[in-house]
Amino acid sequence: MNNNQNPELQLAFEYVQNTNVNVFLTGKAGTGKTTFLHNLRTVSPKRMIVVAPTGVSAINAGGVTIHSFFQISFGPQIPADLIQTDNSTLTGEETSLSEAKKFSRDKIKIIRSIDLLVIDEISMVRADLLDAIDAVLRRFRNSHIPFGGVQLLMIGDIQQLAPVVKED
């Protein structure tokens, strides 16, 4: 990426390209975050997956939804250590990180080969959803390292929409 007009984006690009450091890229609307992402996808040799919290944001980012890729239900993600193992607390639509989720061999290969996970519109992602992403990546990669050792690029505007959480 040759972007002499924006040294901050150039620095972010260098961090993503040349390190395994997690990066939070933020800026107001129109500052070039989506353009940065599209340029990164065309130039970077890193194997990356782009996810976003909604279908519209996933389409704009050229990726898929978080729920679709990580096979996460839409309900609250309850930490596994809070769930009883006899399944008596799991009914209906309730979700747990400890539930056995079936991933295809191809999906597991993809997860194991990822160098970079890009989460667009990060301001719309709830903390429990990030915990669920972490659990899936740890399950199929390195269980002792946050996010299984995958580098994260989180892109979003913290002045935009916050996660929508219902009282119940």
N, C-alpha and C positions, 0 to 999 in steps of 0.2 A: 504494500500500500504506500503510495507516494502522495502524502497529503501535507504539503508544506503550509497550507493555509490554516490548519488547525493543529498546533503542536500538542495539545492535550490528547486529541484522538490518535495522533501518531505515537505518543507515549503509551497509551492504552494498547494500541496494536502491537508495539514492541513487547510489552509485558505478556500479552496473550501468546504471541508467537514464540518468544524466546525463554519463557519460564513456565513453571507449573503452578504459579501463584494465582489464587482466586482473585477475580477483578469485579468490582461493582462500578458499572459505567452509568452515570446519571447525567441528566441535563434536561432543560425545558424542551417543550415541543419545538421542533424545527432546528434543533442543534446538530442533527446528523447521526443520531443513534441508529436508526434503521439503515441508513446508507452505510454506516460503519459496519454493521452486521452483514449486509449484502456483499460489501467489498471483502470482508474477512472470509466469507464462504468461498469466494472465487479465488483468493490468493493463498489461503492457508493450507499447508499440507496435513494439518492435524485432522484426525477423524473426529468429526463433531456431529452432535445431534442438537437441533434447535427445537425447544419446546416453549409453550406459552400457556397461560391459564384459561384462555377462551379460544373458541374456534376462529373468531375474527382476528384476534391478535396472532394466532398461529399462522393463519393464511398470510397476513401482512409480513410476518417474519420469515416466511418460507419454511415453516416447520409443521409440527403436529401439537396437539394438546398434551399437557402434562398427564392428564387422566388416561388418555389413550395410550401413550407410549409406555407409561409405567404401570398400566392396568390397575389404576386406583379408582375406587368408587367415589361418588360425589359427596358422601357424608363426611362427618368429622372423622379424622384418623386418630384412633385411640392408641396410645403407646402400649406396646406388647406387655410390658411389665405390670400394667394395671389390669390385665385381662386374666380371669381364672382359666386354667388349662382344661377344665372339664366341659368347656363350651356352653355352660349353663347361662353365661352372661351374653352370649352372642345369639341374637335372634333377628330375623327379618333382614333389614337393610343395614344393620350396624356393621361397622368395618373395624378391623384390627390389623395392625402391622404383622401380627403373628399368624393371621390366616394364611393357609397354604394357597398361594396364587400360582396358577399354571402359566408358565411362560414357554413359548415354542423354542425349539433349539435355535432357530434363526434369530429370535429376539435375544436369547441369552448370548449368542455369539456377538451380536451388535453391542450389547451392554458391556461385554468383556473387552471389546475392542475400542471403545470410546476413549479419546484423548481429552476432549473438551465438551462440556455440557453447557449450552447457552440457554439461559432462561430469560425470555423477553417479558416485558411488563411485570417485572418482579414485585412491584408495589402491590399488585393484585393477588399475590400468592400468600396464603396463610401459613403460619409457622408449622402447623400440624401437617400441611402438605409437603413442606420442605423436609420434615422428619420422615415422611413416608418415602420421598425420593431417596433420602439418605439410606433408609432401611433396604430398599431394593438394590441400590448400588453396592452396599456392604454385603448383601446376600450373595451377589454374583461376582464380586470382585474381591476386595480386601476388607474383611470384617473389622479390622482394627484401625482403619483410617477413615476419617470423615468423608462421606460421599464415595467410599471405596477407592479413594485416591484419584478420582476424576477431577480435572481442573474445571472450575466454574467461572463462567462469564455471566454475570447477572446484569441485565440492562433494564432501566426503567426511570421513570420520573417520580420522585417521591412526593411531588406536589399533585400528582394525579390520583386516581381512584385507589382507595385503600381496600383491603379484603373485606368482603361483605360477610358478616357473621350474624346469624340469628341468635336470639336470646336463648333458645333451647339448645 
